């Protein structure tokens, strides 16, 4: 799994307007260092951004984007699994669907508009799977976590499916200190609240969550309980041959086991809201919210995302008693395990 990090920095929030900074995020120079890809600094309507990605699979399964338009600024991190098809589809269509919905309703961004965009994107991908079922049935087993941020008229909306995370760095008084505020909800069966939600939705299924090798999984297969895609866990007609046997369930599917309904939070931006960090679970496996906020706060905006990724890699290397420099000796052909990025 490729672990994507997007650090959206806006040390002085400013309202979005229709001025010269409208349009796509201004391009900063893109660089590569081994399996690390980064853009140290870029400009967009709400401020500056820094971006970094570590490649963990031979085929990159994740996507990310920053877009600016008439309604505001859009940030997306799509942590794919099972292949790249779903995350690519979401990257190509979720923002466009939101634009279309806002144009149709001639309104500003709302939680309901974001819900509709997610629903339209899920429906579109399901239709694509149906269209390709006879030639590429394994596309039914691809899916993606989604983490989206939309800044519109000084309000931040954060929508999440899966286990990526958005964290806000907020200045505390005049002390120079920072508080880390998590703005997203994670849908991973390793959380007791998620397991309880699944049990309540499926009261007659004792196998709705299964502990395998110390990890809780929905039906013993997948850790996340919400995603776009993974239609083999949502529609019975796609949970059959010829998909791989490890994805096929022995009992009939009477209702979806996974959901594509995002959790959405709206947050009015305040003068002491300093920056945001959007990242997939690969970062948060090794850095706490407080650690990540401290790193960004103590760093120049340019290169802050790269610094976060390197800190996570260094922590991963320390846990495995490896040298950080050894991470760059990994042969890309060996990048098939989730942990290979961190030199498992």
N, C-alpha and C positions, 0 to 999 in steps of 0.2 A: 504493500500500500504506500503510495506516495503521500508524504506528509506535507501539506501546503500550509504556509503561514502568510497571512496578510496583516500587516500592522498599519492601521489607518491613523495617521497623526494629524491632529488639528489643534495646535497649542492655543490658538486664538480662534474659537469658532466664529464663523461669519455667516450670515444668512445667504442662501443661494439666490442669485439674481439672474437676469437674462443678459448679463454683460459679456465681456470678452472671454471669460473663463468657462462659458457654457460649452457643451460638447463632450467628447470622450476625454478621459483623463490624459493630461499631457504626458507624452512619452519621456521617461528618463532612460538613460543608457542601460540596456540589459546585459548582464555579465554572467559568466559561468566559471565555477571553481570546483572541478571534479564533479560530484553528484549534486552540488549546490548551485542553484540558479537564483539570481537576485536582481532587483532593481533598487538601488540605494535611495533614490528620491524621485518623486513624481508630483505633479500638480493636478488638482482637480477643484471643483467648485467650492467644496467646504474646507479646503486646506491643502496639506501635503500628505503624501503617503510613501511608505517604504514597504517592500515586498520581497519575500524569499521563499524558496521551495527546495526540499530535498527529495531526490528521486530514490524510491525504495524498491520499485519493480522495474523489470526490463521494459515493460509497456507502462507508460504513465497513465494512471487511472483517474487522476484528479484534475480539476480545472478551477480557475479563479478569474474574477473580473472586477473591474471598477469602471462604472459608466456614469456620465453626467448628462442630464437632459433638462427639459423645461420644468419638470416636476421636482428635481433635486438630484441627489447623488445616490447611486446604487452600488453596494459591495456584495460580492458573492464568493463563497468558498464551498466547493463541491468535492467531498471526499468519497471517491468512487470505490466500488468493490465488485469483484467478479468479472472485471473487464472495463474498458473505457467508454463503452457505448452510452451508458445512461448519463454519466457526468458530462460528456460532450453534448448530449442532447439538451440537458438542463442548462448548460452554459450558453447554448445557442438560442434557447427558447424562453427561459423563465423571465428574463428582463424584457424581452420583446412582448411577452404575454401581458406583463404588468403595464407596459406602455400602451398596448392596445386597449386594455380594460379602462385605463384612465382616459384615453381618447374617447372611447365609447360613452363613458359616463360624464365626460367633461368635468371631472372633479379632481381634487388633490388626493394625495396618498392617504389611505385609511387602512386599518387592520383588515377590513372586509375585502378591499381591493387586493391586498397581498394574498389573503386566503384564496381568492378567485384565481389569481395567477398561479399559485401552487396547484390548485385543482385542475386548471386547464393544462398545465404542464404534465401532470400525472396522467391525465386522460390522453394527451397526445402521445406520450411514450407508450402507454398501453396499446394504443391503436397501431403504433409502429411495430411493437412486438407481434401483434396479431398479423400484420401485413407480412412480416419476415419469418413467421413461424415455420413454414415449410422449408425454407432455405437456410435459416440461421436460428434454430430453436434455442440455442444456448444464450441468446440475448435476453431471454426471459429470466435468467439468473443474475443479470447485472443490475446494480442499483447504486444509489449515491445518498450519502448524508448531505444536507443542505444547511448552510448558515448564511443568512442574508441580512444586510443592514441597509436601511433606506433613510436618508436625511432629507427632510422636507419641511421647510418653514420652521426651522429651529426645533423640530421634533425628530427624534431618532426612533425608528421602528426596527426591532430585531426579531427575525423569524428563524426558527430552527426545526430541523428534522434530524435525528441521530445524535451523535456525541461530539460534534464540534462545539466550540465555545467562544463567546464574545465577552470581553472584560473591559470595563471602563476604568481609566486612571483619573482620579479626581483629587485636586489640590485640597488640603485640609487647613483651613484657617490661614494664618500668616506664618506658620511654623516651617514651611517648606516641605512638609511631609505629604505623602500621597496615600490615598485609600484605593484599594482594588475592589471594584463592584462588578459581580458577575451579572450579565444581562440576558443570558440564554438558559434554557432548560435542556438538559441532556436526556435522551431517550435510549438508555442502555440497560439491558437486563441485569447488569451487575449492581444497579441501584435497587434497594428494597422497594422504594415507591413505585418503580416501573414494574417490578415483578408483581406487586400487589394490584396495580392497574390491569395487567394482563390476566391475572387470576379472576378479577371481578368481571372482565369482559368475556372470559371463557370458563365459567364456573364448573362446567362438566368435563373439563379436559385436564386431567392430572399431569399431563406432559406438556402443558403450554410453556413452561420454563423448565429447563433441565440443566443441572450442573455437570459440566464435562471438563475434566482436567483442571478443575479449580475455577472455571469460567462459566457464568450463567449465560445460556443461549435460548432464544425463542425456538421452541420445538427442537432444541438440541442442535440448531443449525447456525443461527445468526445472532450476534450480540445486540444489535440495535432493534428497537421496536417500532421505529418510524423511519420512513425513507421515501424517496421517489424511486420508482422501479421495483425490483425484486418481485415482479408480478407472479412468479411461481409460488409466492407466499400469500398472495392476495386473491388469485383467481384459479379455481379448480381446473379450468381448461388448459392451463399452462403448467400444472404440476403432474406431468405424465411423461412417458417416453415421447421423444428421444432425449429429454434432458438428462444430465448425469444422474446416476442412481443416488448419489449422496444428497441430492436436493429433493428427491421424491419422497412424499409422505405415505406411510402405510395405510392411514385411515382417510376417509372422505373429508374434504374441506367444506364445511357448511357456512363459514364466514371468514373474512380475511384475518390472517394472523398478524399482519403488519398494517400500519396506518400511514397515510400520506398527509395527515392533518397537522400543520405546523403549530407550534406554540409561538405566540407573537406577543411581544412586550413593546409598549410605547413609552418613551422617556423624553420629557421636555428638557432640552439641553440648557445647562446652567453655565454661568461665566467661569466657574471653577472646574468644569468638565474639561480635562486637558487632552486626552487621547483615548483611542480605542485599539484593542488588539483583537483581531479575528483569526482563529487558528483551528486546525483539525486536531484530533485527539493525540496525534504524534507529539505535539509540543507539550500538552498538558499531562502526558504520562511522565514527564521528567521535570517540569517546572510548575510550581504552585502559582496561583493568581498573583499573590503578593510578590513572588520572585520576578515574575514576568513584568509587572508594573514597575518594580524597582529598577530593572534593567533598562526599560524604555525611558523612565524618568531621568536616569543618570547618563543617558546617551544623547548625542546629537540626533536630530530627526533623520538625517541622511545615514543610512546603513543600520537603523535600529532593528529592522526585521531580521537582517542577516545576523546581527549580534544575538538576537533571541534564539535563532535556530542553532547557532554555534554553541550557545550556553546549554541548550537541550542536548546536543550531541556530546558535549563534554561530560555532562551528567550521565548520559547513557554509557559512555566509555568508562567512566569511573565505576559505575555499578557492575560492569562486566570485567573490571580490572584490565582494561585495555588502554593504550595510549591514544589520545585524540588524533595524533598524526596517522595512526593505523587505519582510521576510518577512510582515508583517501586511497588506501591500497586495495579496497574492495573491487573485485572484478565485476563489472556490470552484469556479466552472465550469471553471477551468483545471486543477483538481487531478486529472488523469488519469494523470500520469507518476509513477513511483516517486520521482523526485527533486524533484518540484514542491514538496513540503513544505519542502525546503531551498533553494527558489528556484533550481532548476536553470535 
